[in-house]
Amino acid sequence: MEIYLIRHGQTEFNRAGRYQGQQDSPLTEKGRDQARRNGRRLKELIGDAAAFDFVASPLGRTVATAQIICEELGFDPAAVRTDARLMEIAFGDWEGMTREEIDARWPGAWQQRRENRWHHTMPNGENYATVADRLQAWLDEVEGRTIAVAHGAVGRVLRGLYAGLSQQEILDLDEPQDEFFRLAAGTITRL
């Protein structure tokens, strides 16, 4: 098994400090540039992408990123599958809001989340434990060589599950948009 794990490029919500969850906002020009750079780097590393299964979260920002990467790879975008298990953690009622807006509407709720991030469920949303369950099911089914375009929290959890990290170690991982990761032979390489 070999997985190239790529986060979508910067979005308008990322730039504005808004929590997206399963809502969408378009890629910024910087986000499109990040996707192009990651696509070019991936092509340098793998050459012909035809030997890979290409899968993305069905959310617009990941599909747009995958399409840009396909252009760089010379890979048919119609061959990219989507899998809902790769969708970002659902922030529920907090989606589209900044931390300040969340604090104003739900005083103390953000602090409660900080104190128990793995198990805290946002109003009408998910928690990391639920996300980890769906991602473990996806990871258990991966065979062969795969390119996966997903999200920040999803990328952290997938890398953590693959490496056998603790919940806190997973939460402490970063979420780069201008780099990606190779998961293979029991190791994780930042590219």
ABEGO torsion letter per residue (X at the ends): XBBBBBBBBBBAAAAAGBBAEABBBBBBAAAAAAAAAAAAAAAAAAEBAAABBBBBBABAAAAAAAAAAAAAAGBBAAABBBBAAABBBBAEAABGBBAAAAAAABBGAAAAAAABAAABBBBGBBBAAAAAAAAAAAAAABBEBBBBBBBAAAAAAAAAAAAGBBAAAAAABBBBAABBBBBBGGBBBBX
